[in-house]
Amino acid sequence: MKKPQLTQLDLYCIARLIQNSFRAPDQETIKTYRCFYGCLYCKYAIAECSGPEAHYEKVFKKLRELTGIPLGTGLTLRPEDIGRVFLPGSYYLEHPEVIHELEKAHDPETVEGIKAYLGKIIARSKEESE
């Protein structure tokens, strides 16, 4: 199967999304989602990024195909959702013994839930490889 190619528009969109994560004003001070703040200034905003599917959704699909990392919306603070989104393609798949490092960002209860989800992913991948 042929891998998708990133276009100039895709790269520009990715750069804006990254810019948002580091440079956008705090969520409380703006009337839009912080993650899309830079989109207000995008040179492609009107002509290329309108219609039933915003361009970032197309970019997310391509990046998911290229990297295996799930992208998109719908993240909750439940450990299984955090695990579903952030564990694929992560260091912890190869080194589950250091999952406790996540306690730097989460409370121990949440880390335990993420650990449980990690165990499910590892068990599933072992079953698939047999």
Order of alpha helices (4+ residues) and beta strands (2+ residues): alpha-alpha-alpha-alpha
